[in-house]
Amino acid sequence: MLASVSLVAQQERIWIEGQVISADSLLPLKNVHIISRMARSGTISDSDGSFILRGTAIDTVYFSVIGYGYSIRKYRDTDHEEGKPWTVLLHKDTVMMEEVVVRSFYDWPTFKHLFVHMKPIKPVNLTDVTDELKDILLYVRPAPMTFKGPIQTLYDLFNDMARLQRRLERNRKYYNDQLMREGRLDELIPEEPDHTEKK
């Protein structure tokens, strides 16, 4: 039974070909992100704007690139049978960001002061995110149902917490090693975070 299901799923996969061009200049666009919703696969366009994407007979394809608005195209197997490659037009869309200042690392007390008193980032305007785009970004392919008992759930929780704790301690150690190599011994930070110290 499982073999026949997987065979049908493989037969439904097809190749989608096309070219992405700018709507105003009709010039090809390179490095366009192209994502198939149903096949959960992606690719980018080459220097000629051409792409080949693994998709399904009935699919929805998402196109996006910096400096241009995104495009969502529905794909049907009838398009594939005609053998005509897609021509996708993207319209220019400029997003202005606030100025970003990059500096070298300060001493530890200064860094801590700046980090604590950092202004919060302005929330992103999500009014342009349509329901269809949300469906594509949040789509999760159905998976077989699994049941976890309370012991397995607790194990997974504590295992993730322990892994994060080990990563934090390892990063702090690497950071201290780098400071010692540079001879900045007065800027060393504690091996363990303050909240983990035993009182």
C-alpha positions as CSV (number, residue, x, y, z in Angstrom):
1,M,0.0,0.0,0.0
2,L,2.8,2.5,0.9
3,A,4.7,1.7,-2.2
4,S,1.7,2.5,-4.5
5,V,1.1,5.8,-2.6
6,S,4.8,6.9,-3.0
7,L,4.7,5.9,-6.7
8,V,1.7,8.1,-7.4
9,A,3.3,11.0,-5.5
10,Q,6.4,10.7,-7.6
11,Q,4.4,10.6,-10.8
12,E,2.7,13.9,-9.9
13,R,6.0,15.7,-9.7
14,I,6.9,17.7,-12.8
15,W,9.4,20.3,-14.0
16,I,8.3,23.9,-14.3
17,E,10.4,26.0,-16.7
18,G,10.3,29.8,-17.3
19,Q,11.9,33.2,-17.3
20,V,11.6,36.1,-14.9
21,I,11.8,39.6,-16.3
22,S,11.3,43.2,-15.1
23,A,7.9,44.6,-16.0
24,D,9.3,48.1,-16.8
25,S,12.4,47.3,-18.8
26,L,11.7,43.7,-19.9
27,L,15.2,42.7,-18.9
28,P,15.8,39.3,-17.3
29,L,16.1,39.3,-13.5
30,K,18.7,37.0,-11.8
31,N,18.7,35.6,-8.3
32,V,14.9,35.6,-8.0
33,H,13.7,33.2,-5.3
34,I,11.2,30.8,-6.7
35,I,9.3,28.4,-4.3
36,S,6.9,25.7,-5.0
37,R,4.2,25.4,-2.3
38,M,3.1,21.9,-2.9
39,A,6.4,20.3,-3.8
40,R,8.2,22.3,-1.0
41,S,11.1,22.9,-3.3
42,G,12.8,26.0,-4.5
43,T,15.4,27.5,-6.9
44,I,16.8,30.8,-8.1
45,S,16.9,32.3,-11.6
46,D,20.2,32.4,-13.5
47,S,21.7,35.4,-15.2
48,D,19.3,35.1,-18.1
49,G,16.3,35.1,-15.7
50,S,15.6,31.4,-16.6
51,F,14.7,28.8,-14.0
52,I,13.7,25.1,-13.7
53,L,11.7,24.2,-10.7
54,R,10.4,20.8,-9.4
55,G,6.7,21.2,-8.8
56,T,3.4,19.2,-8.9
57,A,0.6,19.0,-11.5
58,I,-1.5,21.5,-9.4
59,D,0.8,24.0,-7.7
60,T,1.3,27.6,-6.5
61,V,4.6,29.2,-7.2
62,Y,6.0,32.2,-5.3
63,F,8.5,34.6,-6.9
64,S,10.5,37.3,-4.9
65,V,13.6,39.3,-5.3
66,I,15.0,42.4,-3.6
67,G,13.9,45.6,-5.2
68,Y,10.8,44.1,-6.8
69,G,7.3,43.1,-5.5
70,Y,6.5,39.4,-5.1
71,S,4.3,37.5,-7.4
72,I,2.2,34.4,-6.8
73,R,1.3,32.3,-9.8
74,K,-1.0,29.3,-9.9
75,Y,0.3,26.4,-11.9
76,R,-1.9,23.7,-13.6
77,D,-0.8,20.6,-15.4
78,T,-2.5,21.9,-18.6
79,D,0.2,24.5,-18.7
80,H,2.8,21.8,-18.6
81,E,1.2,19.8,-21.4
82,E,1.3,22.8,-23.7
83,G,5.1,22.9,-23.2
84,K,5.2,26.7,-23.1
85,P,7.7,28.1,-20.6
86,W,6.4,30.7,-18.2
87,T,7.2,34.4,-18.6
88,V,6.8,36.1,-15.1
89,L,6.8,39.9,-14.8
90,L,7.9,41.5,-11.5
91,H,7.2,45.1,-10.8
92,K,9.7,47.4,-9.0
93,D,9.1,48.0,-5.4
94,T,11.6,49.9,-3.2
95,V,11.6,49.4,0.5
96,M,13.4,52.1,2.5
97,M,15.3,51.0,5.7
98,E,16.7,53.0,8.5
99,E,20.4,53.7,8.6
100,V,22.5,50.9,10.0
101,V,25.8,51.8,11.7
102,V,28.4,49.0,12.0
103,R,31.2,49.4,14.6
104,S,34.0,47.3,16.0
105,F,33.4,45.7,19.4
106,Y,33.6,48.0,22.5
107,D,34.8,46.8,25.8
108,W,32.4,44.5,27.7
109,P,30.8,47.1,30.1
110,T,30.2,49.5,27.2
111,F,28.7,46.7,25.1
112,K,26.5,45.6,27.9
113,H,25.3,49.2,28.5
114,L,24.5,49.7,24.8
115,F,22.7,46.4,24.6
116,V,20.5,47.0,27.6
117,H,19.6,50.5,26.5
118,M,19.1,49.7,22.9
119,K,16.0,51.2,21.3
120,P,13.5,48.5,20.2
121,I,13.2,47.8,16.5
122,K,10.0,49.2,14.9
123,P,7.5,46.5,14.0
124,V,7.4,45.4,10.4
125,N,4.3,46.5,8.5
126,L,2.5,43.3,7.6
127,T,-0.4,45.0,5.8
128,D,1.1,43.9,2.5
129,V,1.1,40.2,3.5
130,T,-2.0,38.8,1.8
131,D,-3.9,35.7,3.0
132,E,-2.6,33.8,0.0
133,L,1.0,34.7,0.9
134,K,0.4,33.7,4.5
135,D,-0.9,30.3,3.2
136,I,2.3,29.8,1.2
137,L,4.7,30.8,4.0
138,L,2.9,28.9,6.8
139,Y,1.9,25.8,4.8
140,V,3.0,22.6,6.4
141,R,2.7,19.4,4.5
142,P,0.4,16.9,6.3
143,A,2.4,14.3,8.2
144,P,1.4,11.0,9.8
145,M,-0.2,11.5,13.2
146,T,2.1,10.7,16.1
147,F,1.2,10.4,19.8
148,K,3.6,11.5,22.5
149,G,3.2,10.7,26.1
150,P,3.9,13.1,28.9
151,I,7.4,11.6,29.6
152,Q,8.4,12.0,25.9
153,T,7.2,15.6,25.9
154,L,9.1,16.4,29.1
155,Y,12.2,14.7,27.6
156,D,12.0,16.8,24.4
157,L,11.6,20.0,26.4
158,F,14.5,19.5,28.7
159,N,16.7,18.1,25.9
160,D,16.1,21.3,23.9
161,M,16.8,23.5,27.0
162,A,20.0,21.5,27.8
163,R,21.2,21.8,24.2
164,L,20.7,25.6,24.2
165,Q,22.4,25.9,27.5
166,R,25.5,23.9,26.2
167,R,25.6,26.1,23.1
168,L,25.5,29.3,25.2
169,E,28.3,28.1,27.4
170,R,30.3,27.0,24.4
171,N,29.9,30.4,22.7
172,R,30.9,32.2,25.9
173,K,34.0,30.1,26.1
174,Y,35.0,30.8,22.5
175,Y,34.4,34.5,23.1
176,N,36.7,34.4,26.2
177,D,39.3,32.5,24.3
178,Q,39.3,35.2,21.6
179,L,39.7,37.9,24.2
180,M,42.6,36.1,25.8
181,R,44.3,35.7,22.4
182,E,44.0,39.5,22.0
183,G,45.3,40.2,25.5
184,R,42.1,41.8,26.7
185,L,41.9,39.9,30.0
186,D,39.9,42.7,31.8
187,E,37.0,42.2,29.4
188,L,36.4,38.5,30.1
189,I,32.8,37.5,30.8
190,P,31.8,34.7,33.3
191,E,31.9,31.2,32.0
192,E,28.2,30.7,32.9
193,P,25.4,33.3,32.5
194,D,24.4,35.2,35.6
195,H,20.9,33.5,35.8
196,T,22.5,30.0,36.0
197,E,24.7,30.7,39.0
198,K,23.8,28.9,42.2
199,K,22.8,31.1,45.0
